[in-house]
Amino acid sequence: MTYRVCFVCTGNICRSPMAESVFRARTEEAGLDGLVEVDSAGTGGWHEGEPADPRTVSVLEAHGYGSGHSARQFHASWFSRLDLVVALDAGHMKALRRLAPTPEDADKVRLLRSFDPAAGDDLDVPDPYYGGMDGFEECLELVEAASEGLLTAVREQVEGHAA
């Protein structure tokens, strides 16, 4: 059984494609690539069909991550096929929970940084879109830090599904 994770930000060109690339790499490194499916989407469809922001691509490639991506909008009907919907900030989480068809679907939505024990109370990944490259580097650092805890949580779910 495949465990499906979808990362969601606003336009699906900065934060969520970055999280998708990093987490896909983590699942591959952990030998879970055949058991975990990773993708991303945006709460809005403004950038549908566009590649990731060039600054996202640059930061990902500079750190050895893949960057193939085409933006798309998240749809409520996807909840039924997803196991975990990972929001990049509190606004995304609220929008996704409102969109969820059932309370069980709303429970699938978690903030990415909630998987980082060092995050404390600041669980948003700041939007780097209107800033410089340093914001994209910070975004990658936050995503990488949370990805380890997320991998642990997903591994537990995958092993639980296999049992």
C-alpha positions as CSV (number, residue, x, y, z in Angstrom):
1,M,0.0,0.0,0.0
2,T,1.4,3.4,-1.0
3,Y,1.4,6.2,1.6
4,R,0.6,9.6,-0.1
5,V,1.8,12.9,1.1
6,C,1.0,16.3,-0.5
7,F,2.7,19.6,0.5
8,V,0.6,22.7,0.1
9,C,1.5,26.4,0.0
10,T,-0.1,29.4,-1.8
11,G,0.9,29.2,-5.4
12,N,2.9,26.0,-5.6
13,I,6.0,27.6,-7.0
14,C,8.2,28.3,-3.9
15,R,7.7,26.5,-0.6
16,S,5.7,23.4,-1.5
17,P,7.8,22.3,-4.4
18,M,10.9,22.8,-2.3
19,A,9.3,20.6,0.5
20,E,8.3,18.1,-2.1
21,S,11.8,17.8,-3.5
22,V,13.5,17.6,-0.2
23,F,11.0,15.0,1.2
24,R,11.2,12.9,-1.9
25,A,15.0,12.8,-1.5
26,R,14.6,11.8,2.1
27,T,12.2,9.0,1.3
28,E,14.5,7.7,-1.4
29,E,17.5,7.8,0.9
30,A,15.5,5.9,3.5
31,G,14.5,3.2,0.9
32,L,10.8,4.2,1.1
33,D,10.5,5.6,-2.5
34,G,8.4,2.6,-3.6
35,L,6.2,3.0,-0.5
36,V,5.7,6.7,-0.2
37,E,4.3,9.0,-3.0
38,V,5.2,12.7,-2.6
39,D,3.7,15.7,-4.5
40,S,2.6,19.3,-3.9
41,A,0.0,21.8,-4.8
42,G,-1.2,25.3,-4.1
43,T,-4.3,26.7,-2.3
44,G,-4.8,28.8,-5.5
45,G,-4.4,28.2,-9.2
46,W,-2.6,31.4,-10.2
47,H,0.5,29.5,-11.4
48,E,-1.0,26.3,-12.7
49,G,1.2,24.7,-15.3
50,E,4.2,26.9,-14.5
51,P,7.6,25.6,-13.3
52,A,8.9,26.3,-9.8
53,D,10.2,29.9,-9.2
54,P,13.7,30.1,-10.6
55,R,15.1,31.0,-7.2
56,T,13.5,27.8,-5.8
57,V,15.1,25.8,-8.6
58,S,18.5,27.5,-8.0
59,V,18.5,26.8,-4.3
60,L,17.4,23.2,-4.7
61,E,20.0,22.4,-7.4
62,A,22.7,24.1,-5.4
63,H,22.0,21.7,-2.5
64,G,21.7,18.6,-4.7
65,Y,17.9,18.2,-5.0
66,G,15.9,17.6,-8.1
67,S,13.7,20.5,-9.4
68,G,11.3,19.2,-12.0
69,H,7.9,20.7,-11.2
70,S,4.7,21.9,-12.6
71,A,2.4,24.0,-10.4
72,R,-1.2,22.9,-9.7
73,Q,-4.1,23.7,-7.4
74,F,-5.2,21.5,-4.6
75,H,-8.7,20.1,-4.9
76,A,-11.0,18.8,-2.1
77,S,-11.5,15.6,-4.0
78,W,-7.8,14.7,-3.4
79,F,-8.3,14.2,0.3
80,S,-9.8,10.7,-0.3
81,R,-6.5,9.5,-1.9
82,L,-4.1,11.3,0.4
83,D,-2.8,10.1,3.8
84,L,-1.2,13.3,4.9
85,V,-1.6,16.9,3.7
86,V,1.3,19.1,4.8
87,A,0.6,22.8,5.0
88,L,3.5,25.3,4.9
89,D,1.9,27.9,7.1
90,A,-1.1,28.4,9.3
91,G,-3.1,30.2,6.6
92,H,-2.7,27.2,4.3
93,M,-3.7,24.9,7.1
94,K,-6.9,26.8,7.8
95,A,-7.8,26.9,4.1
96,L,-7.2,23.2,3.7
97,R,-9.2,22.3,6.8
98,R,-12.1,24.4,5.5
99,L,-11.8,22.6,2.1
100,A,-11.8,19.2,3.7
101,P,-15.1,17.2,3.0
102,T,-15.1,15.4,6.3
103,P,-13.6,15.8,9.8
104,E,-11.4,12.8,9.1
105,D,-10.0,14.6,6.0
106,A,-9.4,17.8,8.0
107,D,-7.4,15.7,10.5
108,K,-5.0,14.8,7.7
109,V,-3.8,18.4,7.5
110,R,-0.6,19.2,9.5
111,L,1.9,22.0,9.6
112,L,5.3,21.0,8.2
113,R,7.2,22.6,11.1
114,S,5.2,20.7,13.6
115,F,7.5,17.8,12.8
116,D,10.6,19.9,13.9
117,P,11.0,19.7,17.7
118,A,13.3,22.8,17.5
119,A,10.6,24.9,15.9
120,G,8.9,25.9,19.1
121,D,5.8,28.0,18.6
122,D,6.8,29.4,15.3
123,L,5.4,26.8,12.9
124,D,5.1,28.9,9.7
125,V,7.6,28.6,6.8
126,P,7.9,32.2,5.7
127,D,7.0,33.0,2.1
128,P,10.3,33.9,0.3
129,Y,8.5,35.0,-2.9
130,Y,8.8,38.8,-2.4
131,G,12.3,38.7,-1.0
132,G,15.8,37.8,-2.1
133,M,17.7,34.6,-2.3
134,D,18.4,34.5,1.5
135,G,14.6,33.9,2.0
136,F,14.8,30.8,-0.3
137,E,17.9,29.6,1.6
138,E,16.1,30.0,4.9
139,C,13.0,28.2,3.5
140,L,15.2,25.3,2.5
141,E,16.8,25.2,6.0
142,L,13.4,25.1,7.7
143,V,12.1,22.4,5.2
144,E,15.2,20.2,5.8
145,A,14.9,20.5,9.6
146,A,11.3,19.5,9.6
147,S,11.8,16.7,7.0
148,E,13.6,14.5,9.4
149,G,10.7,14.4,11.9
150,L,8.2,14.0,9.1
151,L,10.2,11.1,7.7
152,T,10.1,9.4,11.1
153,A,6.3,9.9,11.3
154,V,5.7,8.7,7.8
155,R,8.0,5.7,8.3
156,E,5.9,4.7,11.4
157,Q,2.7,5.0,9.3
158,V,4.2,3.0,6.4
159,E,5.4,0.3,8.7
160,G,2.0,0.2,10.4
161,H,0.3,-0.2,7.0
162,A,2.6,-3.1,6.2
163,A,1.9,-4.9,9.5
